[in-house]
């Protein structure tokens, strides 16, 4: 009896974790079910049927201490690998994070790694997207990380800085 109970419990846990893992490419265990459902809907609406939710998080990206924004990062297939797009959603407003005129949040060819947030005194929070980029054609170039920093200026998120650093081997 005890073994049957443990088997059923194990299968239940496995089915829950398997369903969650498919929901986002990079799993965020702190994301609530409502936010996850909203992120899926936003991904589908903004990216189309081929878009895949990569990462979503609820943070205070516009004003420190107000966790009223949902950041949704999704990928769409492209010839050189997926292109990554990002939206910051606050109530009924949507702000696109765009590194250039293409609308992508990271440069084409970059692979999304993670996202960070830094609060600075007297300024809107700094939202950083980090992507891995392999420079082809340069022997020994190895993996590099591109950092793209966005800040809310009152009406939109603008790129305030970009940098590329070598990743450890």
N, C-alpha and C positions, 0 to 999 in steps of 0.2 A: 504494500500500500504506500509506504513512504517513498519507495523508488518510483512508483508511478506518479506521485505528487511532484517529486523533484524533476522528473522528465517533462511533465506538463509545464511546470514553472520555467524550466530551461527553454523550452520551445516558445513560451510566451515572451520571455525576455529577448530571445533571438529574433523573433518576428518584429518586436517593437524597435530594436536597434537596427535591424536591416531596413525597415521602412524609413527610419530617420536618416540613415546614411545615404539613401538614394535622394533624399530631399535637397541636399546641398552637396556640391563637390567637396567643399571644405566645411566640415561639420562644425556648427556652433551649438553646443549642448545647452547654453544659457538662453537660447532663443525660444520664446513661448510659442505654443501651437497657433495662436491667432496671428502673431507676427510672421510665422513661417507660411501660413496660408496667404497672408497679404503679400509676402515676398514672391510666392509662386505666381499669384495673380498679376503682380506688377511685371514680373519677368515675361510672362506670356503676353501681356498687353503691350509692353514696350519693345520686346525683342522678337515677337512672333513665335510661331509654333516650333521653330528649330532652336530657340534660345534655351539655355540651360542655367538654372540658378546655381551660382558658384558659391556665394557667401551672403549672409544677411546678418545684421546686428542692430539692436536698438541702443542708441547712444545720445549724448548731448552735443551734437555736431554744430549746432547753431548758437546755442547759449549755454554756458557752463551751468550744470545742475539741473537743466530741464531735459529729461530723457524723453523728448517728444518727437524724435526723428528716427526713422528707419532707413538704414543704408542698405541698398540692394545692389549686389554685383552679379552680373550675369555674362555668359559667354555665348557668342554666335559663331558658327563654323565659318572659316575662311580658308583660303588656299594654303597659307603658311602656318596653319594652326589656328586655334580660336582667337577671336578678338574679344576684348573685355570692355563692357560698358557698365556704368554705375549711375544710380539715381539716389538722391537723398529725398525722402518723403516726409513732409511735416504736415499733418492733418490733410488738407486737400491740395497742398502745394507740392509740386515735384521739381527738383533742381537736378539738372544733369551735370555730372562731373566729366569734363571734356578736356583732354590734354592738347587738342588741336581742333581744327575745323571739321575733322572727320566724325566727331562725336564720341570717339573711343576714350575710355578712362585711362588706358595705358597705350603706349605705342604699339602698332601692329607687330606681331612676332613675340611680344613680351608674354610671359605666363604669370598670372596672378599668384602672388605668394601669401600676402597678408595685408592687413590694414592697421593703422595706428592713429591715435588721437592725442594731441598735446594741447594743454591749456596754457595760455600766456596771459599775464596780467594786462588788463585794459584792451585786449583784442579778442576777436572771435576765435574759437578753437581751430587748431591746425589739423586738418584731416590728411593723412599720408597713405597713399596706395603704393605698395611695393610689388614689383614684378621682376622675375628672372628673365634675362635676355642673354642668349648665346650669340656672340659675334662670329659669324661664319666668315671664312676667308682670312682670318687672322690667326696664324699658328700660335698656340699657347695662350690664347685669349681667355679660355675657360669661361666659367659662369660669372656673370655680373648682375648686380641688382640695380634696377632703376627705381628711384624714389620720386614720386610726383606729389607735391604738397598743394593742397587746396585750402582756401579760406573763404568763408561767407562774407561778402562785402555789403550785405543789406538787401540785395536783390538777386544775387546769383553766387555760385561758387566759382572762384577764379583760381588759375594756377599762379602760385606765388613763388615757387621754386621747383627745380628739378636737379637731380644729381644721379651719378652712376658710380657705384662702388664695387670693388672686387669681392666676390663671395669666397669664403674659405673652402679649401679643397677637401 
